[in-house]
Amino acid sequence: MKDEKNKVKLSTTDFKWVLSLFGTAIGAGVLFLPINAGLDGLIPLLVILLLAYPMTYLAHRNLCRFVLSNPNANNDITMVAQDYFGKFGGFLVTVLYFFAILPILLVYSANLTTTLIEFLINQLHFDAQNIQAMRLVISFLIVFILMLVSVLGEDVITKVMSFLVFPFIAILVIIALFLIPHWNLALFYNVDFSSVTNPKFYTTLWLVIPIMVFAFNHSPIISSLACHCKKEYNELAEAKAKKIISASVIMMVVVVMFFVFSCALALSPEDFQNAKASNVNILTYISKVYPSATFLAYVAPIVALVAMSKSFLGHYLGSCEGLNGILYKASSGKIQGKLAKSITAIFTFLISWYVAYKNPSVIGIIESIGGPILAILLFLMPLFCIYKFDVFKKYRNKSFDIFILIMGLVAISAAIHGLLN
């Protein structure tokens, strides 16, 4: 028993995966999370704090178990879907999986380009006269460098991501600590628990759920983690994967919620309203409110660049799986291996560069469409399999499963509501 526990302990390689999961989930959106979560005061923040770990861990564990259910280490989510849903159903899941992740990848490529250009112009005072030529060159360099890392393989991606995560975590913690002397009680003013009888209270909570889901979402890298565990740990694959996912989610919740609560305690609900109206991230707004924090005007874009770069790499793993699966299934198995990976890399580079350069206005809408699809694949699909197929019978737990079903339906409905509005 003791030997088995020692085998399940996290190794150095496992810890790189912990950091990679963290890196995939926590992107530049964390700089807007305090604003979106803090707009309605204390109660939504407490809800996020209470639900973040169980909701994130259970959903991602279920998705990981779905991939682990096939012991073949080469069978990722696209191949396992075909096992359970047949050729057409497997192809449909693969297409949905790809189109849920690719838009997020494109958003990162466009936002990385915009953020770097704004940093060069506003902070480093570059000439902004020929901005289109600047955007063409910078978009090429950013996408080329990230794609170069991506095509070097999963091991290189996880190493680079784990390297980028450390300074990112350090900066968030340092900023949270910096804000402690500015903490006040404004967050606790006008907290009216009798408002639970007001329908608006539940509408607020309803709309907070998708913010939380997508703030901690690392589903694009879960399939790669499952395949890695199958390859490395055989019968201990599930135990290892659970441990890695749990450690990563704990790290996410501790770091992100400490940062969010520190920002919420240093500002008032009115400040969050102003920040939302100004459409700036939390660090930019804090640098305006507190003169001693002017350095944040320089730090914010750097944090955003690091955050989006590591999230791009994590999402590429999922996007690559999706497109490789589409090519394999559409060609009846003729396009696979190095050929599929080459086509995927070239396609991803060209479309990411194009979107990064053109920065079309519809990109946000496309990202919003991917949100409900991703929530369906993360929450509902694994749950359906658990009760549809006997191989998953041992995983059935009605309390956890009802919780995930409810949270999934809430997240999907709220995401669709956000898209329609």
Phi, psi and omega in degrees: 000316180294320179298321180294321178296319179296323179294328182276349178301149182287127176269179177299318178296318179299320182293329175297323177291322176304313181292325179293320176296316176302313183297323178293317185286311190267097179253205181294344178300337179296337179283345177252345182302315179301326180290310182295322182279331186268357182301324185253022171086206192288317191299313177301325178295319178294323178297315178299316181300318183285323187265341189304310184292303184300321182294314183288313183296310185297318181295314181288328176296318178298317179296321179295317178299325178301314180287322181292340184298336173261117187289348179292118185295339181275351182271103178274192185300326182290322180285321179294323178300322179294324178302319187267328187250003181080179185298309183293313180298318178296320178294319179297315178299319180297316179296315179298317179301314181296313184281352171278329185264319184306315180302324179295320177300317181292322178298317178298317181296319179291315182290326175300314180297312181298315181298316180293320179297315179297323178295316180296322183280312187280319183265321183258000172059043173289156179291126184261011185295316182252065189289330180293319177294320177299317181294323179299313183289312184294319179298319178298312183297315182298309183293321180298314181296314180294321178290326177298316176296318184297317184283350178285351173113167184301319181298316180293319180300312182294325178293315180295317180297316180294328177292318182287332184294321184302307178296328179296311178299316181301317181294316179299316180293317180299317179295319178299319178291322179301326184281346185305316178298342181263004180298142177218180185260012183301327181298332185267354178287148174058029174280110185245100182288346176289348180291353179296345177271354182269127180304330180297328179301315182286329175296319179299312180296321179303316183281343177285328185304309180296330176300316180292316182302310186280340176290328182250011184287123174228028181300330181299338182256355184295319180298318178296320177299314181299316179296320178298314181294321177298320182289321188267328193239357176050245185290343178267007185303314183293317180298318179295313182299316178301316181296317180296313181297316181298314180298320181293316181293321176300316179298317179301309185296315182296309184293309185292316183288329174297317178295315183295313181292325178296317176296318182294325180282338180271345182236173178250163176305327178294323177298319179295323177298317180294319179297318179297316181295326180279348181055046177242159177281169189296325181291320178298319181292317179298323180295335177278325183284319183247108181305328180289351182253025180299336178299338181293336177298330176272324183289321186306309180295328178293316177301315181297319180297315179296315183298313182289326180297313182290326178291324175302313182297316180295320180287334178297323179302315179290317179297319179297315177302315182297310182290322175301318179295319178297314180298317181296313183287321181292332181260010183055040174088001182284326180258108179204179177062223185296324179298313180297317180296322179294314179298317179299315181296316181294314180300312182297317179299312185294314182289325178292319179294317180300312182293320179297323180283311185281328181047060185295149184292339183276357186298325178293324178293317179299318178298319181295325178295322180293335183302304179299323180297314180297321179295323177296314181292328183278318186263311191272319184299309178298324180294319177300316181295323181301324182259352180268321188245135185295335181299337181263004187305322183293343182268356184291127177215102191302320182298308180295319185291321176295320178301312181294321178299312181297312181297322179296314179296321178296313181297316182294314181295320179291322178295319178294320177301316179297321179295316182292335181263000000 
